[in-house]
Amino acid sequence: MTPSRPAHSESRARRPSPAPLPPVNAFPGVSCPVLTRAIREVEAEIVAGLETTERQHAEQLLAAVGLAVGRRAPVFVLQLSPRHPPALSRRVMDALRAALLRAWSRGPMPTPGTRVLRHLVAIEELHGALETDSAQQFGAHLAGPDAAELIAEVVHDLRSPLTSILFLAEAVEQERSGPLTDLQRRQIRLVYTAALRLTGVVSDAIDLAHGGDGMASEDPALFSMTELLNGVSGIVRPIAEEKGLAIQCLVPPHDCRIGHRLALHRVLLNLVTNALKFTHDGGVVIRAEEGAPSVLRISVQDSGPGIPTAAVASLFRPFRRVSAGQGYRFSSTGLGLAVSRRLVAAMGGELRYESMPGQGTRFWFELDLPPA
């Protein structure tokens, strides 16, 4: 005999009806009760703990965020005037997202889950709209008449700490503070390499903002070509040793010259750093050859992959956009070669190059540097 089954209406457990939410004060312009409760939670969590002036700004921002999320219209936040600090906007939106997720995790709600999903999507859309708007505002600053000075001031603040990192890394690498293991020596060389490249970008940006040829405007002075080349090779030595590359310096018979030592140093440092960056076997040769009695041909030659044809047109152009596959460049900004070309021109020469794919690259220029 087959046992009887309970009636269909009694065989399934009844689903609990959504528990009513405790009443909360309505939020102007927001009809969803779950969103209203989440906004009130953020109000109690963040806004209530602020000082009077900050609280007023936060309340205004929270009201705008609530409307933007409830109606999926970021314009409520984008049109606020004055604009609120980005950190506060992110904090409010993150707290609102967390409050909505908490409400969802508690169980059945009087609001369909799809509506809560729409609120979460609206928060992400608001995030994206604020980031786009901030980028546009920043771009407007850079497009203004004082853009060059603005860039120079920003990067100038980076120069001192980067220089300190270079000095400290060099001191540690030379074991002035005690012996290093092979791993520690390699790590400190990587730190030095990164700081040196950043320092070069910072210096080039500052110089470019002021015309790019300031160091060649001072009166020529006496300097040693040997000391100049050895100084450049000494700075980049950790980079070369880390990559297993050789650096060779060839100096002219007449060592003491009259010219712009600082400008020459910057040009050679840019070119040698560039060469080392893209060379993986062999090395780099820095050569100063005598032509006419007072003329020197100075060159930097590497055994790297050469310059791709696609990169030639924009090689000396600053702030160029170059795809990752185009290979040879000083940096993604293109500042190093642009500044070097201007400095060489200011000293009376022309920065040229010759390159064959797979056979290396040679940058060179000729200058009138009378022997002393």
N, C-alpha and C positions, 0 to 999 in steps of 0.2 A: 504494500500500500504506500503510495507516494505521499509524503507529508505535504500538507497544504502550505502555500506560501502566503506571507502577509500581503495585504492589499498594497497596490502600487504606490499609493499616496503615503503609506507608512514605511515602505522599504528603503527609502532614501532619507539620509539625515537632512533635516531642513537647514538651508543655508541661513546663517545669521543675518539679520537685517543690519544695515549700516548703523553703527552706534551714533547717536546724535552728538555733534560737537558742542562743547560748552559755548555759550554765546560770547561773541567778541564784538567790539565796536566796529561798525561798518567802515570800510576805507573808501573815501570818495573816488568814484569812477571805476571801482573794482567790484564785479558782481560775484566772482567765484569765491565761495566760503573758504576753501583750502588755501587759495592764494592770499585771501585776506588774513587768515590766521598766520600764514608764513610771514607776511609783512609785519604783523604785530610782534611776532617772535623776534624778528630782526630789530625792530624798534626797541624792544626791551633788552636785547643782547648787546647791541652796539650803540644806538643813539642815546639811550638813557645814561650811559656812562661818560658822555662827553661834556666838555665845558659849554657854557651857555651859547657863545658865538658859534662854536663848532657844531653844537647840537642843532642850531637853526639851519645851518648848511646841510647837515646830514638828513634832517627831516625833509628838506626840500628835495634832496637827491633821492631819498627813499620813495617819496611820493611819485617822482618822475619815473623811477625804475619800476614801481608797481604798475603805473599806467602803461609803460612801454612793454612790460611782460604781459599784462592782462589783455592788451589790444594788439600785441605783436607790432608795435610801432616805435622803433628806436628814436624817432624824431623827438619824443617827449624829453629824452635825456640830451640829445644833440643840440637842442635849442635852449638849453639852460644858460643863463647869463647872470653872473660870471660862471665860467666852467669850474667844476670841482676837481680836486686833485685826483689823478688817475688811480692812486693807491686806494683812496676812499671808495671810488666807484667799484674797483675790483673787490674790495672787502665786502661791500654791501651786496653785490651780485653773488659772490661766493656764499655768503651767509644765507641769502634767499634760496639759492639752489639747495643748500644743505637742509634748510627748513622744509622745503617741498619733498625732498627725499625721505626725511624723517616721517612726514605725514603719510607718505605712501607706504612706508615700511610698517606702520602701525596696524594695517589691516584694512578692512572694508571702509570706504569713504562715501560720503553723500555725493561726491563729485566723481564722474567717470575718470578712469585712469588715463584715457586718451587726452583729456583736457589737461591733466597734470603733465603729461608728456609734451603737450604743446607749450606749456609754460616753461619747461626745461629747454625746449628748442628755442623759445623766444629769448631766454637768457643768453644762450650761445650766440644767437643772432645779434643781440645787443653788444656782447663782447666784440664780435667782429666789426660791427659798425663803429664802435669807439676806437678800435685800433686803426681802422682805415682813416677815420677823421683825424686822429692824432698824427698819422703819417702825412696827411695832406697839410695840416697846420705846420708841421716841421718843414715840409717841402716849401711852403710859402715863405718861411723865414729864410731858407737858403736861397730862394729866388729873389730876395730883396737886394737893395743897393749895398747893404753892409754884410752880404753873405760871406765874402772872403775873410773879413775881420772876425766874424762870428766863428768860422771854422778855426781860424788861427788861435783864438782865445780858448776854444774847447781843447784843441790838441796841445796847446802850450801847457795846460795843467797836467798833461801826462808825461811831459819830458823829464821833470825832476825825479819822480818815482821810478821811471824806467832806467834813468841813468844810475840811480842808486842800486837797482837790481843788477845792472851790468857790473858795477864795481864789486858788489858783494859776491856775485857768482864767479867773477874772475879770481877774487881772493881765495874763495873756497877751492876752486879748481886747481889753483897753484899750491894748495895744501898749506896756506899760511896759518890756518886754524887747526892743523893736524892732518895726519894721513887719511886717504880715502881708499875705499875699496873700488874695484873696477866698475861695479854697478853704480856706486855713488858718483864716480867721475863722469860716467856717461850721462847720468841724470842731470848733473849740474851743467854739463855742456848743452844739453837740450834746453835747460832754463836760459842759459846765456844766449843761445841761438835765437830763441823766441823773443827775448828782450831786445836783442840787437836789431832784429827785423822790425819790431814795433817802434823802436827808437828811430830807425831810418824813415819809416812812414811818417812819424810825427814831425821829424825835422824837415822832411820834404814838403809836407803840407804847410808848415809855417813859412818856409821859404817861398813856396809857390804863391801863397796868399799875399806875399809882399813883392811879387814880381819874379821871383826865382833866380835872380842874379845878384843879390845883395852882397855876397861874399867876394864878388869880383869887382866891386866898386871901390874898394880900398886901394891905397897905393901899393904897388909891387914891393916886395921885400926879399931879402936874402934868405935862402933856405937850402937844405941838403936834400938832393933827390934820393939818396940812399936812405936817409932817415924817413922820408916820406913814404917810400915803398915798403920799407920794413915796418913802419907804423901801421899801415893798412893791413899788411899780411898778419901782423901780430893780433889785430883786433878780430880778424876772421879765423884765426888759427883753430879755436875750439870747433868751429863749424867744419873745417876741413878735416881735422883729426877724427871727428865723430863719423864722418862719411868715408874715411880712408883715402882722402884725396891729397895730392901734393900741390904746394904753392911755390912757384919759382919766381924770383925777382931778378931782372937783368937791368943793370944801371949803366948810364953813359960814362965815358972816360972823364968828362968834366962834371964833377959831382955838384958843386955849389952853383946855384942858379938864382936868378932874380925873377920873381913872379908872384902869383897869388896862391900861396901854399894851402890856405884853408879851402879855397874853392877846388883846387886840384884834389885835395884829400877827400872832399865830399864826392866828387865825380868818381874817383877810383874806388872808394868804398862802395858806392852804389853798384858800379859795374862788376866788381869782384864778388860782392854778395849775390848779385844776380846770377853770375856764372856758377858759383858754388851751389846755388839752389837747384839748378837744373842739370848739374853734372853728377853722374853716379860712378863713373870710372875714369881713371887718369888724373887730371888735375887742371890747374889754372896757371897761366904764365902772365906776369905783369912785366911789360918790357918798355924801356925808355931808350930810344935810338937817336943818335945824332944825325941830322941831315945837313943843312947849311950850318955855319958856325954857331948861330944862336938859336936854331930851330930844333925842337925835339918832337919826334913822333912817339906818342905814348899809346900803348895798346893793352887790352886785356883779352886773352884768348883762352877758350875753354875747350874741352873735349866732349861736350854734351851733345844733345840730340839735334841741335840746330833750331832755327826759327821756322815754324810752319808758314807756308805761303799765306794762309788765311789771316795770320797775325801781323803781317808786314804793314798793311795800310794804317793800322791804329797803334803801331809800336811806340811812337813818341807822344801819343795823345793822352793827357791826364783825364782821370775819371771816366775811362772808357768801360764799356760793357764787353767782357770777353768770356766766351763759353769755356767750360772747364777743359774741353778737349784741345784748346789752342796752345797749350803748353807754355812756351817761353815768355815770361813777363816778370817784371820786378815784383809786382803785387797786383791784386785785382783792381787797385786804383790807378795803376800806371804812373804814379808820381815820380818814382826814382829816375826813369829814363827821361821824363819830361824836364825835371829839374836839371839833370846832368847836361842835357842838350842846351838849355838856356845858359848854364854856367860856362860851358865851353864856348858858346857864341859870345858871351860877354867878355871872355878873355881873348877873343880874336880868332877862334878856330871854329871847326865844324865837326860835330860828333857823327861819325860814319860807322858802318858795320858791313861785314860780309859773312855769309853763312850758307852752309850746305846741309840739307837734311841728313842727319846721321854722321856728320863730319865736324861738328862743333861750330862755334861762333866767335868772331873777332870784332870787338868794338875798338875804334882808334880815332885819334885826332892829332893835329899838329899845332904847336904853339911856339910863339917867339919867346924863349926863355934864355936870355943872354947869360953866358957863364960869368961868374964873378972871379 
